[in-house]
Amino acid sequence: MIMLAQKSLPDEVKEPIEQLLRWFLGGALIVCLIWLLVASARFFMYWRGGEDRLTDATASVVLNVLGAAVASGCAGIATAILG
């Protein structure tokens, strides 16, 4: 097992990086929320209209939720590494 020595970052370096990560995560989640609303509206229109593209709309909603989960997980991992 390899052990690496690591010094913790000073607060004046760590806090701006964490703030930047929070801003990026917030922006990514807002984009995901907007796209979820658009994808859900498309899904509803295709479902009501009986169109054949219902699987495309379903995939769009599912991929949006997965993208939001990945973004949240990455921000948590980055914060744990900085901590």
N, C-alpha and C positions, 0 to 999 in steps of 0.2 A: 504494500500500500504506500503510495507516494503522498507525503505531507508537504505542503507548500507553506512557507512563512508569508504571512500577509499583514501589512500594517493597515490600520483603518484610516480612511481618508479624513482630513480635517473638516470640521463643520462648514467652513466657508467654501469648501469645494463640493462637499456632498449635498448640501441643501439646494443650491441652484440646479444641480443635476436631477434631484428628486422632484423639484418643482417643474422642471421641463418635462420629466416623465409623466407627471400628473396632468399637465396641459395636453400632451400628446394622447394620453389615454382618454381624457375627456373629449377631445376632438374626434378621436376614432370612434368612441361610443356614440357621439352625436351623429356622425355620418352613418353608423350602423343603424341607429334608430330611425333616421330619415329614410334610409333604403328599406328598412323593414316595413315602414308604412307604405311606401310605394309598391313593394313586392306583395304585400298583403292586399292592397287595392287591386293589383293586377290579378292575383289569385281569385279574389272575389268576383271580379268581372268575368274571368274565364269560367269560373264555376257556375255563375248565373247564366251565362250565355251558352253553356254546354259545348264550348270550343274544345278542340283536340289538344291545345297547348297547356293543359292543366298540369302535366308533369314538369314542364319548364318552370311554371310559376311556383310549384311546390319546391323544386330544387333551389330556386332563388331564395325562398324564405329560409330553407334549411341551411344553405351556405351562409346566409347573413347571420344567423344565430351562432353558427360555428365560428365565423370570423370574430364576432364580439367576444366569444369565450376565449379564443386564442389571444386576442389583444389584452384581455384582462389577465390571463395567465402570464403572458410575457412581461407585463408591467410588474406583476407580483414577483416574478423571478428576478428581474432587474433590481427591484428594491431590496430583495433579500441579499443579492450579491453586493450592493452598495453598503448595506447595513453592516 
